[in-house]
């Protein structure tokens, strides 16, 4: 049995579906390792912009995503070129496909970097994209700052939190999933601003997902963070109601 259904490189590979297409293919092993390192949720590791089933329900959104990818992906290899602009994927309802779409963008960005790097005789970076569940990251911050948490657990949680922050600061493309769900403390708001400001100042693209309109971030966060999020950002609206529980696995 060949391995093309498990490999996001299959759309770009002349050996997909042949006897050479196996789980021991060095390119499959390399890209799978990068996906795992990127923290992409398992359910979304096989999706690219082209094969994501959300395309059929969010046609307008994916037209904008297609255009963004067409313009943006080549820029990753152009030093001092035009910046890759951020995206803000919004829907009023949860479960409309924002996270799936964001992961598809990350996977496609990773594939483009990997394939083009090989073409250009450039060793692809190990860490190109990273998925950060913003809501979970915020909860983690609250937990290790809670006075009732044992010291050993606090230290472990704090190390995990700041490790994620450092990866999120340096990775070329960051997915910040579910921003704005919980009102932040002043301390966490400062940490969030530091991360987003760092990426904007260094022209590093971020894809945000949220059930909060971009301008409504002002209801929870200060104007400084809002100004950093909206800087050259394109809001893409996902319509409709939740489709959770109806997802069909990639095949």
N, C-alpha and C positions, 0 to 999 in steps of 0.2 A: 504494500500500500504506500502510495506516495504522500508527501507531507505538505503539499501546496496549500491545503485548507487551514493549516496551522501557522503558516508563515506570512507575515505582512510584506515580505519582499517578493511574493509570488507574482504580483502585477508588474514587477520590473525585471523578472528573471527569465532568461531563455530556457532554463533547465526545469522550470516549474512543471510538474506532472510527468517528468521523465524518470527513468530509473535512478538518476543522480539526485532526485529530490527526496531526501530522507532526513530524519532527525539528527543525523550525524554530519550533515552539511555544515562546514565551518562558518558559512555566512549566516545560516539559521541560528547556530549557537551564539554567534557574535551579536546578532540583533536581538535574540531572546534575552541575553544577559543585559543588554542595554535597556530593554523594556522593564525588566525586573528592577534594575537599579533606578529607573525613572519613577518607580512607585505607581505605575499605571495599574488601576484595579484589574484583576484577572478577567472580569467580564468584558472589559473593553480593550484588551490587548490585541485582538484580531481585527479591530476596526480601523480603516483609513477613511479619509474624506470621501473617496470614491465608492467604497463598499458599505458605508454605514447605512443601515436600514432606516434611520431617522430621516434620511433624505426624502423619503416618500411622503412623510407627514409634515415636514418643515421645508417645503420647496423654496420659499422666498429666503429663508435664513441661509440655506445651503448655496443659493445663487451668490449671496454676498460672501460666504466663506470660500467658495470656489475662486471668486475674483481676488479676494485677499491673498489666498495661497499662490495664485498665479503671479501676482505682483511681488509678494513678499519673499517666497522661498529662494529665488535666485540671489537676493540681496545678502544672504548669510555668508556668501563667499566674496563679497565686494567690500574691501576695507574703505572706511570713510564714505561709504555709499549712503543712499537715502535710508533713513531708519525704517525698521519694521514696526508698524504701528500696533498698539495693543487692541484687543477686542473685549467687548463686554456682552456676554450672552445672557439675556434676561428673559424671564417669563414670570407672569403673575402666579401661575400654578406650578407646583413641583411636578417632576416626572414627565416633562415634555421633551426630554432628550438633550438638554444643555450639557450635562456632564459627559454623555456619550459623544456628543459633537466635539466638545473640548478635547477629549482623549483622542478622538480621530484626528484632530488637528495636530496634536502632539505626536502621534504615531507617524503621520504623514511627514511632518517636519523632520522627525528622526530618520525616516526612510530616505528622504531627499538628501539629508546631510551624509548619510552612510553611502548611498549609491554615487552621489556626485563626488564625494571624497575619494572613493576608489577610482573613479574616472580621472580625477585630477592628480592621481598619485599622492594623495594627501591622506594620512592615517586618520580615519574618523574618530572624533572625540568619544570617550567612554560615557561621558555625562553630557547629554545634549538637551534633554527635556526633563522636567520634574513635575509630578502631580502632588499638590499640597491641599489636603482637605482643610480649608480655613476654619470651618466650624469646629472640627476635632482638634486642630492646633490651638484654637482659643480655649477650648475646654481643658486641654493639657496644661496650658499656662495657669488657668484658675486652680487646677488641682495641686500643682506643686507649690503654689503660693498660699494654699489653705493651711492654717495653723494646726489642724488636727491630723494632717498626713504625716506618717512616720518619716524620719530623716532619710533612711536608706531608700525609701520609695521616692521621696522628693528629689533626691540626687539623681536617681535613674531617670525620672521624668524630665528633669531640667536638662540633663545631657541630651536626651532625645529631642526635646524642643529646640535647643540651640543648634544641634546638628542639622535638623531640618531647616532652620533659618539660614545657616551658612550655605547649605546646598541651594536653597531658594534664591539666595543673593547672587550666586556665581553662575548658575545654569543659563545657557543661552535663551531657552524658552521655558517660561513657568506657567503652569495652570494653577490658578487660585480658585478653588471650587467652593461655592456657597459663602461668598463674602457678604457680610451685613446681616446675617441671620440673628445673631445675638448682640445686644448692646455691649460695648466693651467697657472695661474699667479704664481709668486714665492711664495706668501702667501698660496695659495691653495695647491701647490705642497708640501709645508712643512707639512700641515695638513694631506694630503693623505699619505705621507711617515710615519708620526707619527702613523697613524692607521695601516698601513700594517706592519711596523716594530714591533709594539706592538704584533700583532698576530703571526708573525714569531718567535719572541723572546720567546713567551710563548707557542709555539708549538700548536697553534690553527689553524685548517684548514680553508682555504678560497677557494671558487669556483669562479673564474673570468669568465666573458664572454666579448668578444670583437670582433670588426671587424678589429683590429690591431694586427699583429703578435707580439708575446711576445718581440722579439728583437727590434721591431720597436717602442716600448715604449720609447726607447732612443731618438727618434726624438722629443718627447714632454717633457719627464721627465728626471731628472738627473740620473746618474748611480747608485746612492744610492738606489733610489726607484726601478729601474729595477733589481738590485741585490737582493732586498728583494722579489720581485714578483717571480723571477725565482728560488729562493732557493728551491731545491727538488721538483719543480713544473713539472707536466706532461701536455704538450699541446696536446689537442684532437681537430682534425680538422673536421669541419662540411662542407660537400661538397654541391655543387649544387647552384641553384638560390633560390630566395625568394619564400616561400609558403604562405605568408600572404594573407588573404582573402580566403584561401582554407581550413582553419582549420575546422574540424568537432568537435562539442562538444562531450565531454565524455558522454557515455550512457551505 
